[in-house]
């Protein structure tokens, strides 16, 4: 299963991060290059960017990363 717009995203500890808000495609290969996750929180929404290499699995309509939310915020 491929990562799709609107899918929920969780970190390696199954902590909810947000939903896929945008998929950046490589114009040369046509493959995903980066994903943007929008986390709805009080105040301004938080935006996180992760690469396809940081995806552990896509299963059951959600994306599970191989890093924690803290690690994602530092990239």
Secondary structure, 3 states (H helix, E strand, C coil): CCCCCCCEEECCCCCEEEEEEEEEECCCCCCEEEEEEEECCCCCCEEEEEEHHHEEEEECCEEEECCCHHHHHHC
